[in-house]
Amino acid sequence: MNLFRISPFVQGRSRMEDFLRDCFVSMGYPGIGNLEHADESEVSKRLKRVYGYEGTGLRRALADVDIFVQGMEDGDYVVVSTQGNVWLGDLGDYYYRDDYDSPEEATCHRRGVTWLGVLPESSLNPLLRDFVSTSNEAEVANIASFPLPVDLAGLELFAAQSPGGNVSGFANAVEAESHGIHSLQSAVNRSGAHAKERSGAQVDEETLREAITVLRDMLRSDNSELRARAAIALLEYAK
């Protein structure tokens, strides 16, 4: 499964209320027709004809369309950031609504969503917070995929609000932390086998917890290189 970010703004205004009420997300781009069976060449022709896109503008629009129609799959997750809060949803299939294909409505290209919960952006895992906050910056794609393994996004934080008290495919927060500690213990034991033979001691659980805390703090650093190293370390420990 994958995690995607999508803007709540379509044709310059927020459609978050519509998204939540009718359980869908949309990428906009009205006027180019049903894309279910359209290949990249056909989509490109339609975008040029309707919007006059060329060069960088065309490439960005094609990237949005490709992710929304082809990249996303039923069972993937989507986050939408609005007014300091982040909504998490379980994605469904692409579908087209001809009755919403107008500049005023503009939400003809849709994917169904089962909304799982909402949290303040400030409470999110640092990696997920950085991912959703990027959507507020100028000159970024309306749609993007989470660049790291989804289990590093901390989606289990939404579990208390979702049906059945969990997010499918993810442990709850307590189980996730326990899993991380045991994974870290295994990684330390594997990578430090020679040292253990010399010392005859293992790293205790309290030290492992402290190590995880340090790495999490590093993820909040203003230094992008330091954040990247911390993410790589966590990825290695999660293997």
CORMOQUI-V24413 format. One record per helix or strand of 3 or more residues. SS is the DSSP state (@ for helix, = for strand). FROM is the first residue (numbers start at 0). LEN is the number of residues. If there is no record, write none. Layout:
ss=SS from=FROM len=LEN
ss=SS from=FROM len=LEN
This chain:
ss== from=2 len=4
ss=@ from=15 len=7
ss== from=23 len=3
ss=@ from=39 len=12
ss=@ from=54 len=17
ss== from=76 len=6
ss== from=84 len=12
ss=@ from=97 len=3
ss== from=108 len=12
ss=@ from=120 len=3
ss=@ from=125 len=11
ss== from=142 len=3
ss=@ from=149 len=3
ss=@ from=154 len=7
ss=@ from=162 len=3
ss=@ from=172 len=19
ss=@ from=192 len=7
ss=@ from=204 len=14
ss=@ from=223 len=15
